[in-house]
Amino acid sequence: MTNPNPDRERRTPRRTVRATETSEYAAFVLRVLKSLGDRIADDPAMLAHIPAIQQAVTDNINRGIYTAKNKDWQPYSLAEMGRIMGCSYQAIQQRVERGQAAHVKLQVTTTSGAVIRIADVRAQRAAALAAANVNDVTGSARERNVLKATGTEDSRERR
């Protein structure tokens, strides 16, 4: 809707957008990872998600390094990024190459809609548990139903 009185000031001023500093974001990620450990303690079947989480962390770090290298304004050189991470220039260059692949993969994924679909995550959990020959006794009803739908739960003995 167009403002009928553009000269009139807004009655409620707009909030200023608060910038999140990098250290605050790092603290948030560390809290999430601590909670991940707590979740594993409550639901050990969460371990079925760990390989995908580890891969996502690695891919996105590499993608971030690739993107930082290709920005018009680069606050740090590749050598400096390597020193920050405690690795060689060659190792950081390899991360740039892997980051490019992760960047392309993400672009392809985002063109098809949601990047992370909960149904896919549930299916991955069911597949990992089935491959390990472990019944899902701690998952939600939806998570257990995915396993039942595959027809693999009844063929396994409960441990």
Summary of the structure (lengths in Angstrom):
residues: 159
radius of gyration: 22.5
end to end distance: 61.8
largest distance: 73.9
contacts: 342
relative contact order: 0.09
helix: 64%
strand: 0%
